[in-house]
Amino acid sequence: MIRLAIRCRAENAELALAQLIELAPTGIEEVRDGDIVEYAVYGPPGEVPTLPDLQVAVGDDLVEVTTSEVADDWQERWKDFHGSMLITPASAAAEPMVFLRPSWENSPVPAGATEVVLDPGQAFGTGSHPTTRLCIKHLLDIEAGGEFVDLGCGSGVLAIAAAKHGWGPVRGYDFDQLAVDATEANANDNGVSVAVERCDLRNGLPALAPTVFANLMRPLLLDVAAQVPQDHGMRDVVLSGLLDEEADEISDVYSSLGLIETGRVSEGGWTGLRLSAA
Ligand SMILES: C[S@@+](CC[C@H](N)C(=O)[O-])C[C@H]1O[C@@H](n2cnc3c(N)ncnc32)[C@H](O)[C@@H]1O
């Protein structure tokens, strides 16, 4: 297994990370060292991003790229980056709460929280990335019930949290077969029903629903907006995967679909938007 580390200047780290996530959607380790941030991705030889891709992603901010072989216990070490966490509503209300617990951890569920147990495998969505947490914070503020669609479901974390909070039927879509498999397995482990399908959102949208979540990134959120029909029937939409400075643009674009911004939360340079039918 190869560990590929990319070092860049801290002031441009969020931008670099946004690009790197597209190259390594399965997860990125982050280590801060003063003015320098190191991002590391893991993969078998031939599956980690190549140097030219990284140079395009990070541009002039690329300080250093190193590769190293990691020991056979890399999967165990990777798990060290994913602990359990308690997530509260965006509105700052005390409840409801979601407790995300990696399947290899045994922490007790805090009183009053709904537990979601995850083994993300190689799919994105352990909750260790702010973009996932921002979605869950909005989810906890929306009145549960009715159909729920998760565009880019990754590990299934959002779909499972929705099913546990009373939405149904719940559907998830992802173009990555590993994500489809992870969502099915995680839904099963959590005792909820999530219908998952493989689909590339750039080539057509699935049937939408009154509640739609999309933790994608700016280019794909723009692509999705361009494909949403005017009679979409969406009532509550949560969009994440946005750098703070990208949020206004996305909010404007979705307002042309009759969706008005009703909530915004940010963490670590990332913003999650909640939009509601006007
Ligand atoms: C940032 S992850 C979000 C995962 C999960 N929903 C969460 O909130 O943690 C984005 C997901 O979108 C998927 N994705 C990216 N581009 C896609 C596309 N064109 N069509 C379908 N899925 C896509 C990725 O495979 C990844 O699982």
The ligand as a Gaussian input file, in Angstrom:
#p B3LYP/6-31G(d) Opt

LIG

0 1
 C      -18.332000      14.019000      -0.546000
 S      -18.901000      12.385000      -0.839000
 C      -20.420000      12.375000       0.122000
 C      -20.711000      11.037000       0.758000
 C      -21.831000      11.073000       1.791000
 N      -23.100000      11.475000       1.201000
 C      -21.465000      12.028000       2.925000
 O      -22.150000      13.047000       3.063000
 O      -20.508000      11.763000       3.642000
 C      -19.478000      12.524000      -2.498000
 C      -19.952000      11.243000      -3.094000
 O      -20.438000      11.538000      -4.394000
 C      -20.030000      10.527000      -5.287000
 N      -19.947000      11.129000      -6.626000
 C      -19.014000      11.979000      -7.090000
 N      -19.274000      12.289000      -8.370000
 C      -20.396000      11.624000      -8.721000
 C      -21.175000      11.527000      -9.933000
 N      -20.828000      12.179000     -11.024000
 N      -22.284000      10.748000      -9.926000
 C      -22.632000      10.070000      -8.804000
 N      -21.930000      10.102000      -7.646000
 C      -20.833000      10.872000      -7.601000
 C      -18.679000      10.056000      -4.752000
 O      -18.403000       8.721000      -5.174000
 C      -18.873000      10.177000      -3.246000
 O      -19.308000       8.967000      -2.677000

